[in-house]
Amino acid sequence: MNAEELRKDSIGVLHSFALGIAGTAPSFSISATMATLIATVGLLAPASLFYCGLLMFGIAAAYAKLNSIQASAGAAYAWVGEIFNPALGFFAGWALLCSSALFMVSATIPAGSATLLLLKPEWAGDKLAVTLVSLAWLVLVSLGVLKGALFSARAMMLTAGFELNVLALLTLASFRSSPHAATLDWNAFLPGAFTLSSFASGAVIAVFFYWGWDVALNFSEETRDSSRNPGYGALAASLVLVAVFMGFATAAVFSLSTAEIADAGTNIMFAVAQKVLPPPFGYIAVLALMLSTIGTLQTSIAQFARMMFAKSRDRVLPPVWSKLHPRWKTPQAAILLIAGLGASLLCLSLLSDTLADTLKASINAIGAQAAFYYALAGIACARYCLKNGTGGGKSFVILVLWPTISAVALIAAAGVSLAQSDAVTNVFAIGGIAIGAVPWWLWGRHAKPVRVSIPETLER
């Protein structure tokens, strides 16, 4: 086996679906962001998630099409670089690396606090105890990612299956009780209910909900039938996620008053569970959150490592990051890098007053960075299909019109949101991407991309 080849045919289409779900981490996304979304757009939250889900499906269709042409661990980095130019592709990949690095703290702290809430509740509010448990999870998860795609995918099938069932249970139970159902105006689902500002604010937060499904495409080189299965898995995951997020947002509004939602904060799943389930069954929400957080931490590390691997293989980053573990064929140096970054940021998070401060500082920045590279992939798909023919009206709608609308809407929403954000968010979002100019100048501008996985090329 070539030293620069990931282990092929390790996982199948169901694994790709599980990776897409786990990468988005429904329970974690809901716990971290739902209260913020409802505080921002009020009863428009379910509609925000629905319309953003439609935008994400357009991007998922673009990813599936581009992956069918060139399966690459670099995904958007490889496609955008080939269709437009290497510099734009480099920054599409760099945006993913930045968002993954930012996500490390907000992904690990909830795992630590949920673990203590289940095992030692009196320590759950102690920052040092939470940080130490979070560090332990970071080490264990990193070792799991190092063991390869199949190990990761099997773990994701278990965690994703459990949390989807818990969320379905909570949603259905909420609809049955629904003490506040009358407060939800069904006209809120109409596009006319939004102003430009409210749509943009809701969309950027909603992007954070959906961010992560694309990890299935970063595993494409390790997936059986690599030109089709990762795309099918991502498309199926995106459809399920729309139903899950919109359903739970509606359930939260049904079950809790505005004051209860505000008081619940990042514990909104637990608050809903306590309202609609008899004790002590509410704690299954805490278990779902813990497993979801561990799952998304795992996929985030894996996605970061495979993007680093793809860029390093192309020599747009130093070659050390493309070195694979001799037995498990995983990017060991890149995994150690993101684990080290996560550990460092975790220790720095001790300087923050609360978890809420840490999450608030990262959510909008991650949403804007994800909107950037998702939009580039959507436009790249539209350009490729227009240049090479789309095969009919239906394909034109799905592969050109829909991804283009999605891309324009995501970029516009990110722009409006950043214009309304504080300086810290803008430094994280824009400054993080801008820093990529340094490695691009040092390595990227001299490199030539490597074609991988399938014989078809973008010029066919």
C-alpha positions as CSV (number, residue, x, y, z in Angstrom):
1,M,0.0,0.0,0.0
2,N,1.3,3.4,-0.9
3,A,2.4,5.4,2.1
4,E,0.1,8.3,1.1
5,E,-3.0,6.2,0.7
6,L,-5.7,6.1,3.4
7,R,-7.2,2.6,3.9
8,K,-9.7,2.1,1.1
9,D,-13.1,0.4,1.3
10,S,-13.2,0.6,5.1
11,I,-16.8,1.8,5.4
12,G,-20.1,1.7,3.6
13,V,-23.1,4.0,2.9
14,L,-24.7,3.5,6.3
15,H,-21.5,4.5,8.0
16,S,-21.5,7.6,5.8
17,F,-25.0,8.4,6.9
18,A,-24.0,7.9,10.6
19,L,-20.9,10.1,10.1
20,G,-23.1,12.9,8.6
21,I,-25.5,12.7,11.6
22,A,-22.7,12.5,14.2
23,G,-20.7,15.3,12.5
24,T,-23.7,17.6,13.0
25,A,-24.3,16.3,16.5
26,P,-28.0,17.0,16.8
27,S,-28.2,16.9,20.6
28,F,-25.1,19.0,21.1
29,S,-26.2,21.5,18.5
30,I,-29.6,21.8,20.1
31,S,-28.2,22.2,23.6
32,A,-25.5,24.7,22.6
33,T,-27.6,26.8,20.2
34,M,-31.4,26.4,20.5
35,A,-31.8,28.9,23.3
36,T,-29.6,31.4,21.4
37,L,-31.6,30.9,18.2
38,I,-35.0,31.4,20.0
39,A,-33.7,34.4,21.9
40,T,-32.6,35.9,18.5
41,V,-35.6,35.2,16.3
42,G,-38.3,34.1,18.8
43,L,-41.0,31.9,17.3
44,L,-39.4,32.1,13.9
45,A,-36.8,29.5,15.2
46,P,-38.5,26.4,13.6
47,A,-38.9,28.2,10.3
48,S,-35.3,29.4,10.4
49,L,-34.1,25.8,10.8
50,F,-36.4,24.7,8.0
51,Y,-35.3,27.3,5.4
52,C,-31.6,26.9,6.4
53,G,-32.2,23.1,6.0
54,L,-33.4,23.7,2.5
55,L,-30.2,25.7,1.8
56,M,-28.1,23.0,3.3
57,F,-29.7,20.4,1.0
58,G,-28.7,22.4,-2.0
59,I,-25.1,22.4,-0.7
60,A,-25.3,18.7,0.1
61,A,-26.5,18.0,-3.5
62,A,-23.5,20.0,-4.7
63,Y,-21.1,18.0,-2.5
64,A,-22.6,14.7,-3.8
65,K,-22.2,15.7,-7.4
66,L,-18.6,17.0,-7.0
67,N,-17.7,13.8,-5.0
68,S,-19.0,11.7,-7.9
69,I,-16.4,13.4,-10.1
70,Q,-13.5,13.4,-7.7
71,A,-13.5,11.6,-4.4
72,S,-11.0,13.3,-2.2
73,A,-10.3,13.6,1.6
74,G,-10.0,17.3,0.9
75,A,-13.6,17.7,-0.4
76,A,-14.3,21.4,-0.9
77,Y,-10.6,22.2,-0.9
78,A,-9.9,19.9,-3.8
79,W,-13.1,20.7,-5.9
80,V,-12.9,24.5,-5.5
81,G,-9.2,24.5,-6.3
82,E,-9.8,22.5,-9.5
83,I,-12.8,24.3,-10.8
84,F,-11.8,27.9,-9.9
85,N,-8.2,28.2,-8.8
86,P,-5.8,26.6,-6.2
87,A,-5.8,29.7,-4.0
88,L,-9.6,29.8,-3.6
89,G,-9.5,26.0,-2.9
90,F,-6.8,26.5,-0.3
91,F,-8.9,29.0,1.6
92,A,-12.0,26.9,1.4
93,G,-10.1,24.1,3.1
94,W,-8.4,26.6,5.5
95,A,-11.9,27.8,6.6
96,L,-12.8,24.3,7.6
97,L,-9.5,23.9,9.6
98,C,-10.2,27.2,11.4
99,S,-13.8,26.2,12.3
100,S,-12.7,22.8,13.5
101,A,-10.0,24.3,15.7
102,L,-12.5,26.9,17.2
103,F,-14.9,24.0,17.8
104,M,-12.6,22.0,20.0
105,V,-13.4,23.9,23.2
106,S,-17.2,24.1,22.7
107,A,-17.2,20.4,21.8
108,T,-15.2,19.1,24.8
109,I,-16.5,21.2,27.7
110,P,-20.1,19.9,27.4
111,A,-18.8,16.3,27.3
112,G,-17.0,16.9,30.6
113,S,-19.9,18.7,32.3
114,A,-22.4,16.1,31.2
115,T,-20.2,13.3,32.4
116,L,-19.9,14.9,35.8
117,L,-23.7,15.6,35.9
118,L,-24.3,11.9,35.5
119,L,-21.5,10.6,37.8
120,K,-20.7,13.4,40.3
121,P,-23.4,16.1,40.0
122,E,-21.9,18.3,42.8
123,W,-18.7,18.8,40.6
124,A,-20.6,19.6,37.4
125,G,-20.2,23.4,38.1
126,D,-16.5,23.2,39.0
127,K,-14.5,24.6,36.0
128,L,-11.3,22.7,36.9
129,A,-13.1,19.4,37.3
130,V,-15.0,19.9,34.0
131,T,-11.7,20.8,32.2
132,L,-9.9,17.7,33.5
133,V,-12.7,15.4,32.5
134,S,-12.9,17.1,29.1
135,L,-9.2,16.6,28.6
136,A,-9.6,12.9,29.4
137,W,-12.4,12.6,26.8
138,L,-10.2,14.5,24.3
139,V,-7.4,11.9,24.8
140,L,-9.7,8.9,24.5
141,V,-11.5,10.2,21.4
142,S,-8.2,11.1,19.7
143,L,-7.0,7.6,20.2
144,G,-10.3,6.3,18.8
145,V,-9.8,8.5,15.7
146,L,-6.3,7.2,15.3
147,K,-7.6,3.6,15.1
148,G,-9.2,4.3,11.7
149,A,-12.3,5.0,9.7
150,L,-14.2,1.8,10.5
151,F,-13.7,2.1,14.3
152,S,-14.9,5.8,14.1
153,A,-17.9,4.9,11.9
154,R,-19.1,2.1,14.1
155,A,-18.9,4.3,17.1
156,M,-20.9,6.9,15.3
157,M,-23.6,4.5,14.3
158,L,-24.2,3.7,18.0
159,T,-24.1,7.3,19.2
160,A,-26.1,8.8,16.3
161,G,-28.8,6.1,16.6
162,F,-29.2,6.6,20.3
163,E,-29.5,10.4,20.1
164,L,-31.9,10.4,17.2
165,N,-34.2,8.1,19.2
166,V,-34.0,10.3,22.3
167,L,-34.8,13.4,20.2
168,A,-37.7,11.7,18.5
169,L,-39.1,10.6,21.9
170,L,-38.8,14.1,23.4
171,T,-40.4,15.7,20.3
172,L,-43.4,13.3,20.2
173,A,-43.9,13.6,24.0
174,S,-43.8,17.4,23.7
175,F,-46.4,17.4,21.0
176,R,-48.7,15.3,23.3
177,S,-48.4,17.6,26.3
178,S,-48.0,21.0,24.4
179,P,-49.0,23.4,27.2
180,H,-47.8,26.4,25.1
181,A,-48.9,25.2,21.7
182,A,-51.2,28.2,21.3
183,T,-48.2,30.6,21.4
184,L,-46.9,29.2,18.1
185,D,-48.3,31.1,15.1
186,W,-48.2,28.8,12.1
187,N,-47.8,31.9,9.9
188,A,-44.3,32.1,11.3
189,F,-43.4,29.4,8.8
190,L,-44.1,31.7,5.8
191,P,-41.2,33.5,4.2
192,G,-43.0,36.8,4.7
193,A,-42.7,36.5,8.5
194,F,-38.9,37.3,8.2
195,T,-37.2,40.6,7.7
196,L,-33.8,40.6,6.1
197,S,-32.1,41.1,9.4
198,S,-34.0,38.4,11.2
199,F,-33.5,35.9,8.4
200,A,-29.7,36.6,8.3
201,S,-29.4,36.4,12.1
202,G,-31.3,33.1,12.3
203,A,-29.6,31.6,9.2
204,V,-26.1,32.1,10.6
205,I,-27.0,30.5,13.9
206,A,-28.8,27.7,12.0
207,V,-25.7,27.0,9.9
208,F,-24.0,26.1,13.2
209,F,-26.8,23.5,13.8
210,Y,-26.2,21.8,10.4
211,W,-22.4,22.3,10.2
212,G,-20.6,19.0,10.1
213,W,-22.6,16.7,7.9
214,D,-19.9,17.1,5.2
215,V,-17.5,15.0,7.2
216,A,-18.9,12.0,5.3
217,L,-17.3,13.4,2.2
218,N,-13.9,13.8,3.9
219,F,-14.0,10.0,4.4
220,S,-14.7,9.3,0.8
221,E,-11.3,7.8,0.0
222,E,-12.0,5.3,2.7
223,T,-15.6,4.5,1.6
224,R,-16.7,1.6,-0.6
225,D,-18.0,2.9,-4.0
226,S,-16.3,6.2,-3.1
227,S,-17.9,8.2,-5.9
228,R,-21.5,7.5,-4.8
229,N,-21.9,6.3,-1.2
230,P,-20.5,9.3,0.7
231,G,-22.8,11.6,-1.3
232,Y,-25.8,9.4,-0.7
233,G,-25.0,9.3,3.0
234,A,-24.7,13.1,3.3
235,L,-27.9,13.7,1.4
236,A,-29.9,11.3,3.6
237,A,-28.3,12.8,6.7
238,S,-29.2,16.4,5.6
239,L,-32.9,15.4,5.1
240,V,-33.1,13.7,8.5
241,L,-31.5,16.6,10.2
242,V,-34.0,19.1,8.8
243,A,-36.8,17.0,10.4
244,V,-35.0,16.6,13.7
245,F,-34.0,20.2,14.2
246,M,-37.3,21.7,13.0
247,G,-39.3,19.2,15.1
248,F,-37.4,19.8,18.3
249,A,-37.5,23.6,17.9
250,T,-41.3,23.3,17.6
251,A,-41.4,21.0,20.5
252,A,-39.3,23.4,22.7
253,V,-41.7,26.2,21.9
254,F,-44.7,23.9,22.6
255,S,-43.3,22.7,26.0
256,L,-41.5,25.7,27.5
257,S,-42.4,29.3,28.0
258,T,-40.0,32.0,26.8
259,A,-38.7,32.6,30.3
260,E,-38.1,28.8,30.8
261,I,-36.2,28.7,27.5
262,A,-34.0,31.6,28.6
263,D,-33.4,30.0,32.0
264,A,-32.6,26.6,30.5
265,G,-29.8,28.0,28.2
266,T,-27.5,25.1,27.2
267,N,-29.6,22.7,29.2
268,I,-32.7,23.1,27.0
269,M,-32.9,19.4,26.2
270,F,-32.8,18.5,29.8
271,A,-35.5,21.2,30.5
272,V,-37.8,19.7,27.9
273,A,-37.1,16.2,29.1
274,Q,-38.0,17.1,32.7
275,K,-41.2,18.7,31.4
276,V,-42.5,15.8,29.3
277,L,-41.0,12.7,30.8
278,P,-41.5,11.3,34.3
279,P,-38.4,11.3,36.6
280,P,-35.7,10.1,36.4
281,F,-36.1,9.5,32.7
282,G,-35.2,13.1,32.0
283,Y,-31.6,12.2,32.4
284,I,-31.6,10.3,29.1
285,A,-31.3,13.8,27.6
286,V,-28.0,14.3,29.5
287,L,-26.7,10.9,28.3
288,A,-27.7,11.8,24.7
289,L,-25.9,15.1,25.0
290,M,-22.8,13.4,26.3
291,L,-22.7,10.8,23.5
292,S,-23.5,13.5,20.9
293,T,-20.7,15.7,22.1
294,I,-18.2,12.8,22.1
295,G,-19.4,11.9,18.6
296,T,-19.0,15.4,17.2
297,L,-15.6,15.7,18.8
298,Q,-14.6,12.5,17.1
299,T,-15.8,13.6,13.7
300,S,-14.3,17.1,14.1
301,I,-10.9,15.6,14.8
302,A,-11.2,13.2,11.9
303,Q,-12.3,15.9,9.5
304,F,-9.5,18.2,10.5
305,A,-7.0,15.4,10.1
306,R,-8.1,14.4,6.7
307,M,-8.2,18.0,5.4
308,M,-4.6,18.4,6.7
309,F,-3.7,15.1,5.1
310,A,-5.1,16.1,1.7
311,K,-3.4,19.5,1.7
312,S,-0.1,18.0,2.9
313,R,-0.3,15.4,0.2
314,D,-0.6,18.2,-2.4
315,R,2.3,19.9,-0.6
316,V,0.3,23.1,0.0
317,L,1.2,22.4,3.7
318,P,4.4,20.7,5.0
319,P,4.6,17.0,4.1
320,V,4.7,15.9,7.8
321,W,0.9,16.1,8.0
322,S,0.4,13.5,5.3
323,K,2.4,10.8,7.3
324,L,0.1,7.9,8.1
325,H,0.1,5.5,11.0
326,P,1.9,2.4,9.8
327,R,-0.9,0.0,11.0
328,W,-4.2,2.0,11.0
329,K,-3.4,4.2,7.9
330,T,-4.7,7.4,9.6
331,P,-3.0,10.9,9.6
332,Q,-1.4,10.5,12.9
333,A,0.6,13.8,13.0
334,A,-2.6,15.8,12.1
335,I,-4.6,14.0,14.7
336,L,-1.9,14.8,17.3
337,L,-2.0,18.5,16.1
338,I,-5.7,19.0,16.6
339,A,-5.7,17.1,19.9
340,G,-2.8,19.4,21.1
341,L,-4.7,22.5,19.9
342,G,-7.8,21.3,21.7
343,A,-6.0,20.7,24.9
344,S,-4.3,24.1,24.8
345,L,-7.6,25.9,24.1
346,L,-9.3,23.9,26.9
347,C,-6.7,25.2,29.4
348,L,-7.2,28.7,28.1
349,S,-10.9,28.3,28.6
350,L,-10.4,28.4,32.3
351,L,-9.9,32.1,31.9
352,S,-13.5,32.5,30.6
353,D,-16.2,33.2,33.2
354,T,-18.8,30.7,31.9
355,L,-19.4,28.0,29.3
356,A,-22.0,30.3,27.8
357,D,-19.3,33.0,27.1
358,T,-17.2,30.4,25.3
359,L,-20.0,29.1,23.2
360,K,-21.3,32.6,22.3
361,A,-17.8,33.7,21.2
362,S,-17.5,30.7,18.8
363,I,-21.0,30.0,17.3
364,N,-21.3,32.9,15.0
365,A,-17.6,32.7,13.9
366,I,-18.0,29.0,13.0
367,G,-21.3,29.7,11.2
368,A,-19.7,32.4,9.1
369,Q,-16.6,30.2,8.2
370,A,-18.8,27.2,7.4
371,A,-21.0,29.4,5.2
372,F,-17.9,30.5,3.3
373,Y,-16.6,27.1,2.3
374,Y,-20.1,25.6,1.8
375,A,-21.0,28.5,-0.6
376,L,-17.7,28.1,-2.6
377,A,-18.6,24.4,-3.1
378,G,-22.1,25.2,-4.2
379,I,-20.9,27.7,-6.7
380,A,-18.2,25.4,-7.9
381,C,-20.8,22.7,-8.6
382,A,-23.0,25.1,-10.5
383,R,-20.1,26.3,-12.6
384,Y,-18.9,22.7,-13.4
385,C,-22.5,21.6,-14.4
386,L,-23.1,24.7,-16.6
387,K,-19.7,24.1,-18.3
388,N,-20.2,20.4,-18.9
389,G,-24.0,20.1,-19.3
390,T,-26.5,19.1,-16.6
391,G,-28.6,16.5,-18.5
392,G,-32.0,18.2,-18.3
393,G,-34.3,20.5,-16.4
394,K,-34.4,18.5,-13.2
395,S,-30.6,18.3,-12.9
396,F,-30.4,22.0,-13.7
397,V,-32.6,22.8,-10.7
398,I,-30.8,20.4,-8.3
399,L,-27.2,20.9,-9.4
400,V,-27.1,24.5,-10.6
401,L,-30.1,26.6,-9.4
402,W,-30.5,25.2,-5.9
403,P,-26.8,25.2,-5.0
404,T,-26.4,28.8,-6.4
405,I,-29.3,30.1,-4.4
406,S,-28.0,28.3,-1.3
407,A,-24.5,29.8,-1.8
408,V,-25.7,33.3,-2.3
409,A,-28.1,33.1,0.7
410,L,-25.4,31.7,3.0
411,I,-22.8,34.4,2.0
412,A,-25.4,37.2,2.4
413,A,-26.5,35.9,5.8
414,A,-22.9,35.6,7.0
415,G,-22.2,39.2,5.8
416,V,-25.2,40.7,7.5
417,S,-24.5,38.8,10.7
418,L,-20.9,39.7,10.9
419,A,-21.8,43.4,10.3
420,Q,-23.9,43.1,13.4
421,S,-21.4,41.1,15.5
422,D,-18.8,42.3,18.0
423,A,-15.1,42.6,17.3
424,V,-14.2,39.3,18.9
425,T,-16.5,37.3,16.6
426,N,-15.2,39.2,13.5
427,V,-11.6,38.5,14.5
428,F,-12.3,34.8,14.9
429,A,-14.3,34.5,11.7
430,I,-12.5,36.8,9.3
431,G,-9.0,36.9,11.0
432,G,-8.9,33.1,11.2
433,I,-9.4,32.7,7.4
434,A,-7.0,35.6,6.7
435,I,-4.2,34.0,8.6
436,G,-4.3,31.3,5.9
437,A,-2.4,33.8,3.7
438,V,0.8,32.9,5.5
439,P,0.9,29.1,4.7
440,W,-0.4,29.8,1.3
441,W,2.5,32.2,0.6
442,L,5.0,29.8,2.1
443,W,3.8,26.5,0.5
444,G,0.5,26.6,-1.3
445,R,1.3,28.8,-4.3
446,H,4.1,26.5,-5.4
447,A,2.2,23.2,-5.2
448,K,0.3,21.1,-7.7
449,P,-2.8,19.1,-6.6
450,V,-2.8,15.3,-6.6
451,R,-5.7,13.5,-8.3
452,V,-7.0,10.6,-6.2
453,S,-9.6,7.8,-5.9
454,I,-11.4,7.6,-9.2
455,P,-10.2,8.0,-12.8
456,E,-12.7,10.6,-13.9
457,T,-11.4,14.2,-13.9
458,L,-13.1,17.5,-13.9
459,E,-12.2,18.1,-17.5
460,R,-14.1,15.1,-18.8
